Amino acid sequence: MEKVAVLGAGSWGTALALVLADNGHEVHLWTHRENLAEEINQTHRNEKYLKDIDLPQSITASHDLGATVENAKHVILVVPTKAMREVCGQLKEVLNDKVIITHASKGIEPGSYKRVSEVISEEIPKEKYEDIVVLSGPSHAEEVSLRQPTTVTVSAEELEVAEKVQDLFINRQFRVYTSPDLVGVELGGALKNIIALGAGISDGLGYGDNAKAALITRGLAEIARLGTSKGANPLTFSGLTGIGDLIVTCTSSHSRNWRAGNKLGQGYPLEEVLDQMGMVVEGVRTTKAAFQLAQEQGVEMPITSGIYRILFESADPRDVVDELMTRIRRHEMEDLTNILDEKMND
């Protein structure tokens, strides 16, 4: 049994805390909301984020960051990407022992285009952690909290450290693989949220399964193009953190990115949609970052560009779909061939 600090008491952070508690670990869950910490400790529930789910009594919540991480061997970061720098800045002040940092947040920082692990490494001195691990894959918190079968991937620069995190989480309901491709695992998890917004928009417009299947497939090509331009292995995008995460996020009402896109497709303005959601929709921020990064890298991403225009330029979703459907004709295998050729010539 190990003491594990989970930072972030939203739906995903709470679900991961439950997995760790099931595995017999001493879990300390941090939230910046004192009233939420009191609710979890008194009722053993987190009704706002995981309704009707009983939490093990081995999960202790606190709004005191220093007390949460004291003597912990593992720190699991599950906060929104927009809060990552701020939380890491606080974390570095209270870390006294060297820990393994695992993050389960999916996004790219606009402006810097940094992956989450890069943000963490910039904010926390290397002497305070053994390595940074990413945990990603097709995993709705609601299903994990019900102990339904779920499979994810962990990746780190040091395989031995990734295997420690694999051992920390893995159980009969929560299977964990390892991957050597840290860049691909992070980018796959971040970029799929953009395509999930698009899938929701398509459904909100009343389009059918044909349109969504095309969107997912061509969206995967865009993810692979941008990912490989940043050094990812293209094969990673055919795995759990690529097509696996893309499918689950584009086809389920559990997905907040799909739900937000669905509202946009129905004609609701972005600000109203975000207010109604009540939770962070990572795909919105990531769309801006990916659009800007693609322009800088010279990577063609027409679906991402279209969604960017819907989100930030008030473009009509139907007009964007019409433009995508009337693009210049091309060969489907061009993308895959170009990606593989570029990787082999590296």
Order of alpha helices (4+ residues) and beta strands (2+ residues): beta-alpha-beta-alpha-beta-alpha-beta-alpha-beta-alpha-beta-alpha-beta-alpha-beta-alpha-alpha-alpha-alpha-alpha-alpha-alpha-alpha-alpha
